[in-house]
Amino acid sequence: MNKKLLTIALIAVLVVLSIATIAAVAKTDLARFEIKNKTDQPVSISLTSGDTFYYLTVAAETTKIFTVERLVYDQTVWSCGLSDSGTLDLKTYMKLTFTRCDRKAPNKGERGMEKVHIDDAPYGVENRFEYAND
């Protein structure tokens, strides 16, 4: 009976340690950041947080995926000949879709995905949404 109990306890400890190890490995210090540019011009974004700095550019009508540190950044965006600044939380996956320059964003997008038109961007002239992510 004691051998069975000891074996079961040992298996339980191994399962718990395995799950904890997998969870620790899955949580990295990097986050996926996707920028989809539907404009006819390049889109650029600068991200700063303490000593961390990124300057990302996406060509017209293309999509790029970046890997950045999981932080909350001060950001400046250049799109459609305009610029705007604000804060961007990249602690989880984020997808920004920059809409065409000649029309407004049709809607704000799903959680973790934002459709950005510079006039509608946070702190912009017609702020209709906030950046949100999962």
Backbone as CSV, one residue per row, in Angstrom:
resi,resn,N_x,N_y,N_z,CA_x,CA_y,CA_z,C_x,C_y,C_z
1,MET,0.824,-1.198,0.000,0.000,0.000,0.000,0.865,1.258,0.000
2,ASN,1.925,1.285,0.818,2.806,2.437,0.886,3.523,2.667,-0.436
3,LYS,3.894,1.580,-1.149,4.546,1.718,-2.453,3.607,2.365,-3.461
4,LYS,2.344,1.952,-3.452,1.362,2.534,-4.365,1.169,4.017,-4.072
5,LEU,1.023,4.367,-2.814,0.830,5.753,-2.411,2.039,6.600,-2.784
6,LEU,3.226,6.078,-2.553,4.453,6.783,-2.899,4.554,6.978,-4.411
7,THR,4.203,5.979,-5.189,4.243,6.066,-6.647,3.244,7.110,-7.152
8,ILE,2.050,7.098,-6.615,1.029,8.078,-7.015,1.473,9.492,-6.650
9,ALA,2.022,9.681,-5.475,2.492,10.999,-5.047,3.632,11.476,-5.948
10,LEU,4.546,10.591,-6.298,5.663,10.938,-7.160,5.183,11.329,-8.551
11,ILE,4.225,10.595,-9.090,3.660,10.919,-10.407,2.951,12.275,-10.355
12,ALA,2.221,12.533,-9.291,1.519,13.817,-9.150,2.508,14.967,-9.105
13,VAL,3.605,14.808,-8.370,4.630,15.856,-8.289,5.256,16.086,-9.659
14,LEU,5.555,15.030,-10.385,6.133,15.163,-11.722,5.181,15.880,-12.680
15,VAL,3.893,15.571,-12.615,2.904,16.233,-13.473,2.838,17.726,-13.143
16,VAL,2.782,18.065,-11.874,2.721,19.469,-11.459,3.977,20.217,-11.909
17,LEU,5.139,19.632,-11.716,6.390,20.270,-12.143,6.449,20.420,-13.659
18,SER,5.964,19.458,-14.393,5.942,19.548,-15.857,5.053,20.688,-16.320
19,ILE,3.876,20.796,-15.739,2.946,21.872,-16.107,3.541,23.235,-15.757
20,ALA,4.164,23.353,-14.598,4.778,24.614,-14.198,5.913,24.994,-15.141
21,THR,6.697,24.022,-15.561,7.802,24.285,-16.490,7.273,24.745,-17.839
22,ILE,6.251,24.088,-18.343,5.655,24.474,-19.624,5.080,25.879,-19.546
23,ALA,4.403,26.211,-18.463,3.828,27.552,-18.292,4.917,28.612,-18.233
24,ALA,6.017,28.327,-17.558,7.115,29.295,-17.447,7.784,29.514,-18.797
25,VAL,7.946,28.455,-19.575,8.578,28.577,-20.884,7.659,29.314,-21.852
26,ALA,6.358,29.086,-21.769,5.406,29.715,-22.680,5.341,31.226,-22.481
27,LYS,5.572,31.692,-21.291,5.528,33.125,-20.995,6.896,33.716,-21.283
28,THR,7.052,34.347,-22.452,8.331,34.940,-22.813,8.293,36.437,-22.534
29,ASP,9.422,37.048,-22.711,9.521,38.492,-22.527,9.206,39.246,-23.815
30,LEU,8.816,38.514,-24.868,8.557,39.131,-26.160,7.098,38.953,-26.549
31,ALA,6.591,39.932,-27.301,5.207,39.882,-27.778,5.192,40.072,-29.292
32,ARG,4.216,39.468,-29.922,4.023,39.619,-31.366,3.250,40.907,-31.617
33,PHE,3.716,41.693,-32.588,3.092,42.973,-32.931,2.967,43.020,-34.451
34,GLU,1.727,43.021,-34.924,1.464,42.985,-36.366,0.934,44.334,-36.826
35,ILE,1.496,44.831,-37.923,1.031,46.086,-38.517,0.615,45.794,-39.952
36,LYS,-0.646,46.084,-40.246,-1.190,45.909,-41.598,-1.437,47.298,-42.161
37,ASN,-0.750,47.616,-43.247,-0.839,48.944,-43.846,-1.675,48.877,-45.113
38,LYS,-2.887,49.421,-45.058,-3.764,49.447,-46.226,-3.704,50.794,-46.940
39,THR,-2.793,51.675,-46.510,-2.671,52.984,-47.144,-1.808,52.858,-48.393
40,ASP,-1.748,53.940,-49.170,-0.898,53.961,-50.360,0.455,54.611,-50.064
41,GLN,0.782,54.745,-48.767,2.032,55.353,-48.328,2.629,54.515,-47.197
42,PRO,3.939,54.644,-46.957,4.526,53.926,-45.821,3.944,54.417,-44.492
43,VAL,3.895,53.535,-43.518,3.471,53.858,-42.159,4.664,53.605,-41.250
44,SER,4.920,54.539,-40.324,6.018,54.369,-39.371,5.494,54.571,-37.961
45,ILE,6.114,53.875,-37.020,5.741,54.019,-35.615,7.012,53.929,-34.781
46,SER,7.169,54.869,-33.862,8.286,54.776,-32.921,7.714,54.388,-31.563
47,LEU,8.398,53.477,-30.899,7.987,52.985,-29.584,9.132,53.209,-28.619
48,THR,8.855,53.864,-27.496,9.882,54.067,-26.476,9.314,53.721,-25.109
49,SER,10.167,53.060,-24.317,9.828,52.737,-22.933,11.145,52.613,-22.183
50,GLY,11.489,53.640,-21.422,12.774,53.633,-20.717,13.913,53.595,-21.720
51,ASP,14.784,52.603,-21.598,15.928,52.455,-22.508,15.579,51.674,-23.772
52,THR,14.344,51.195,-23.892,13.938,50.392,-25.042,13.361,51.298,-26.117
53,PHE,13.831,51.109,-27.353,13.383,51.946,-28.467,13.249,51.099,-29.725
54,TYR,12.128,51.252,-30.426,11.913,50.618,-31.724,11.428,51.686,-32.697
55,TYR,11.891,51.616,-33.929,11.358,52.436,-35.020,10.964,51.466,-36.121
56,LEU,9.672,51.314,-36.353,9.155,50.306,-37.271,8.505,50.988,-38.469
57,THR,8.799,50.494,-39.660,8.209,51.037,-40.885,7.617,49.897,-41.695
58,VAL,6.435,50.143,-42.240,5.757,49.154,-43.078,5.417,49.824,-44.407
59,ALA,5.848,49.224,-45.495,5.598,49.772,-46.827,4.102,49.794,-47.138
60,ALA,3.743,50.593,-48.115,2.338,50.715,-48.526,1.772,49.354,-48.915
61,GLU,0.531,49.112,-48.494,-0.238,47.922,-48.841,0.493,46.610,-48.530
62,THR,1.161,46.578,-47.379,1.830,45.351,-46.928,1.553,45.127,-45.449
63,THR,1.894,43.939,-44.981,1.753,43.577,-43.572,3.097,43.080,-43.079
64,LYS,3.473,43.505,-41.877,4.704,43.019,-41.256,4.412,42.599,-39.829
65,ILE,5.105,41.565,-39.396,5.000,41.096,-38.022,6.331,41.351,-37.333
66,PHE,6.266,42.003,-36.176,7.455,42.332,-35.400,7.390,41.598,-34.064
67,THR,8.536,41.414,-33.449,8.617,40.874,-32.099,9.251,41.945,-31.231
68,VAL,8.521,42.385,-30.214,8.985,43.462,-29.347,8.893,43.020,-27.885
69,GLU,9.584,43.740,-27.028,9.498,43.441,-25.598,8.097,43.758,-25.091
70,ARG,7.621,42.947,-24.140,6.283,43.134,-23.552,6.326,44.324,-22.589
71,LEU,5.972,45.501,-23.112,5.995,46.723,-22.320,4.843,47.628,-22.743
72,VAL,4.612,48.668,-21.966,3.720,49.755,-22.363,4.625,50.846,-22.921
73,TYR,4.363,51.279,-24.152,5.235,52.205,-24.857,4.579,53.566,-25.056
74,ASP,5.396,54.604,-25.055,4.994,55.883,-25.630,5.212,55.715,-27.117
75,GLN,4.226,56.114,-27.907,4.326,55.877,-29.342,4.038,57.135,-30.139
76,THR,4.678,57.242,-31.284,4.359,58.258,-32.271,4.160,57.531,-33.588
77,VAL,3.071,57.851,-34.269,2.715,57.206,-35.531,2.737,58.250,-36.636
78,TRP,3.293,57.862,-37.783,3.276,58.692,-38.982,2.536,57.925,-40.055
79,SER,1.433,58.520,-40.548,0.602,57.869,-41.557,-0.147,58.935,-42.338
80,CYS,-0.270,58.749,-43.622,-1.062,59.646,-44.476,-0.584,61.099,-44.385
81,GLY,0.699,61.304,-44.194,1.247,62.650,-44.111,0.994,63.348,-42.786
82,LEU,0.462,62.636,-41.799,0.168,63.196,-40.487,0.884,62.383,-39.416
83,SER,0.925,62.920,-38.203,1.480,62.154,-37.089,0.616,62.342,-35.860
84,ASP,0.719,61.398,-34.939,-0.028,61.467,-33.691,0.731,60.673,-32.645
85,SER,0.537,61.007,-31.378,1.249,60.340,-30.284,0.265,59.826,-29.260
86,GLY,0.724,58.864,-28.475,-0.110,58.289,-27.436,0.633,57.187,-26.718
87,THR,-0.115,56.274,-26.136,0.449,55.144,-25.403,-0.057,53.857,-26.034
88,LEU,0.798,52.851,-26.094,0.427,51.573,-26.687,0.878,50.452,-25.764
89,ASP,-0.068,49.618,-25.317,0.211,48.496,-24.424,0.516,47.260,-25.266
90,LEU,1.781,46.846,-25.273,2.182,45.664,-26.034,2.589,44.532,-25.107
91,LYS,1.862,44.390,-24.005,2.136,43.278,-23.094,1.566,41.971,-23.638
92,THR,0.670,42.077,-24.636,0.117,40.904,-25.305,0.123,41.175,-26.805
93,TYR,-0.333,40.211,-27.585,-0.407,40.351,-29.043,-1.240,41.569,-29.413
94,MET,-0.769,42.321,-30.400,-1.520,43.477,-30.897,-1.407,43.508,-32.411
95,LYS,-2.522,43.805,-33.054,-2.538,43.996,-34.503,-3.112,45.375,-34.782
96,LEU,-2.352,46.209,-35.499,-2.836,47.525,-35.922,-3.072,47.467,-37.422
97,THR,-4.252,47.876,-37.853,-4.561,47.972,-39.269,-4.746,49.441,-39.601
98,PHE,-3.877,49.961,-40.462,-3.975,51.352,-40.887,-4.856,51.409,-42.123
99,THR,-5.974,52.134,-42.009,-6.956,52.197,-43.085,-6.524,53.215,-44.134
100,ARG,-7.202,53.194,-45.254,-6.871,54.083,-46.371,-6.921,55.540,-45.935
101,CYS,-6.067,56.342,-46.555,-5.964,57.761,-46.182,-7.195,58.573,-46.573
102,ASP,-7.903,58.139,-47.599,-9.004,58.946,-48.127,-10.360,58.654,-47.489
103,ARG,-10.396,57.817,-46.465,-11.670,57.549,-45.780,-11.437,57.178,-44.324
104,LYS,-12.479,57.245,-43.540,-12.399,56.934,-42.113,-12.428,55.429,-41.886
105,ALA,-11.919,55.013,-40.717,-11.986,53.596,-40.344,-13.452,53.201,-40.212
106,PRO,-13.883,52.083,-40.838,-15.294,51.701,-40.786,-15.759,51.302,-39.388
107,ASN,-14.868,50.732,-38.588,-15.173,50.398,-37.198,-13.858,50.218,-36.467
108,LYS,-13.914,50.084,-35.165,-12.672,50.071,-34.395,-11.931,48.746,-34.433
109,GLY,-12.548,47.674,-34.833,-11.867,46.379,-34.875,-12.174,45.557,-33.639
110,GLU,-11.702,44.314,-33.671,-11.927,43.394,-32.569,-10.920,43.638,-31.452
111,ARG,-11.117,42.950,-30.304,-10.137,43.033,-29.228,-8.791,42.559,-29.754
112,GLY,-7.752,43.298,-29.445,-6.421,42.917,-29.890,-6.121,43.348,-31.314
113,MET,-7.100,43.963,-31.985,-6.900,44.431,-33.345,-7.545,45.803,-33.471
114,GLU,-6.792,46.773,-33.903,-7.337,48.111,-34.061,-7.207,48.563,-35.500
115,LYS,-8.236,49.222,-35.999,-8.175,49.869,-37.294,-7.851,51.331,-37.025
116,VAL,-6.724,51.781,-37.547,-6.233,53.116,-37.217,-6.352,54.025,-38.422
117,HIS,-7.055,55.107,-38.262,-7.041,56.216,-39.208,-6.531,57.376,-38.389
118,ILE,-5.544,58.062,-38.844,-4.824,59.024,-38.007,-5.749,60.052,-37.348
119,ASP,-6.825,60.455,-38.024,-7.759,61.405,-37.411,-8.520,60.781,-36.255
120,ASP,-8.626,59.446,-36.242,-9.376,58.756,-35.207,-8.472,58.162,-34.136
121,ALA,-7.173,58.290,-34.305,-6.230,57.675,-33.373,-6.354,58.332,-32.002
122,PRO,-5.935,57.630,-30.964,-5.983,58.238,-29.632,-5.310,59.604,-29.635
123,TYR,-5.911,60.535,-28.975,-5.462,61.921,-28.884,-5.610,62.659,-30.208
124,GLY,-6.273,62.043,-31.209,-6.478,62.681,-32.501,-7.681,63.602,-32.462
125,VAL,-7.990,64.173,-33.607,-9.063,65.148,-33.712,-10.418,64.528,-33.396
126,GLU,-10.682,63.341,-33.930,-11.975,62.696,-33.734,-11.775,61.341,-33.070
127,ASN,-11.370,61.339,-31.826,-11.056,60.100,-31.110,-12.311,59.262,-30.943
128,ARG,-12.416,58.154,-31.680,-13.592,57.293,-31.605,-13.326,55.996,-30.874
129,PHE,-12.082,55.688,-30.556,-11.790,54.421,-29.892,-10.480,54.509,-29.126
130,GLU,-10.240,53.482,-28.336,-8.984,53.351,-27.614,-8.280,52.117,-28.134
131,TYR,-6.953,52.103,-28.035,-6.232,50.873,-28.328,-6.631,49.841,-27.299
132,ALA,-6.908,48.642,-27.720,-7.268,47.566,-26.804,-6.569,46.305,-27.261
133,ASN,-6.253,45.439,-26.325,-5.659,44.177,-26.717,-6.069,43.101,-25.743
134,ASP,-5.777,41.844,-26.136,-6.179,40.698,-25.315,-5.328,40.587,-24.088
